[in-house]
Amino acid sequence: MNFQAIRVIYRSEMMRAWNTLFQTVASPVISTSLYFIVFGGAIGSRIQTVDGVEYGLFIVPGLTMLTLLTQSISNASFGIYFPKFIGTIYEVLAAPVSFYEALIGYVGAAASKSLIIGIIILVTANLFVDLRIDHPFWMLTFLVLTCVTFSLFGFIIGLWADNFEKLQIIPILIITPLVFLGGSFYSISMLPPFWQTVTLFNPVVYLVSGFRWSFFEVADVNVWVSLGMILFFLLLCMAIVSWMFKTGYKLKQ
C-alpha cells in the first residue's frame, strides 16, 4: 500500500476545502439555522411531538442527513471531476498508484469534509434544542457510513459527468427530493397506508430512520434493516467504481 500517494491526494483535497473554509463552515451553519427557524419555529408550533419526541429534536437527524448526502456527493464528484477537467487525472493514472490508493485518497477526503460538516450541524442544532443522543456509537457509525457511501456515489457521478451541469443533475433532481420525501421532517407513520408502502421504496428512508433511532430510539423501519441497506449500497458503489477504473470508463477517452 502506497501510503505516501494516499497522503498526497488526501492532503491536496483537504487543502482545497481549507482555502474555502468560511464558505465550508458558514453554509451549513446558516442553512441549519434557517431550517430550525422555518421548520422548528413555524411548523413546530403546530406539531408539538412526533412519536413522543419534540418536533424540534425530531428533525435534527433528517436535517443532518439532508446536508450530509448533498455535501458528500458534491465534495466527491467535484474532487474527481476537476482533475479530469484540467487533465491532471492522467498524472495519477500514469503514476505507480493503484485504483484503491487513489480511491482512498479522493473518497477519504470527501468523507472527512462531510463528517466535519455533520459535526458542525449537530453543534449548531444544539444551540436551538437540547440535543440528546441515546446511542452515540451507532450515531457515529451511521454518520461515517453515510459519508463514505455517498462520497463513493459522488465519485461515480464525477467519473460519469463530462460537464459541470451533469454534476448537479442527480443531486438536485434526485437526491434532494428523495431526502425530503424520505421522512426527514416527518414520520412516515403519519402518511396514509398506501403512501407508507410507496415510501419504503425510497432508500433514503432507511438512512434517516436508522440515524434517528440512534438519537431517540424511534424509527420507521428496523434499525438492522437500515444498517443492511446502507452496507448494500456501499458495496454496490464500490463495485461500480471498481468497474469504472478497471475499464477506464470516462477516464481513457
Secondary structure, DSSP 4 states (H G I P E B T S, - for coil): --HHHHHHHHHHHHHHHHHTHHHHHHHHHHHHHHHIIIIIIIITTT--EETTEEHHHHHHHHHHHHHHHHHHHHHHHHHHHHHHHHTTHHHHHHSS--HHHHHHHHHHHHHHHHHHHHHHHHHHHHTTS----S-HHHHHHHHHHHHHHHHHHHHHHHHH-SSHHHHHHHIIIIIHHHHHTTTSSS-GGGS-HHHHHHHTT-HHHHHHHHHHHHHHS--SS-HHHHHHHHHHHHHHHHHHHHHHHHHTTTT--
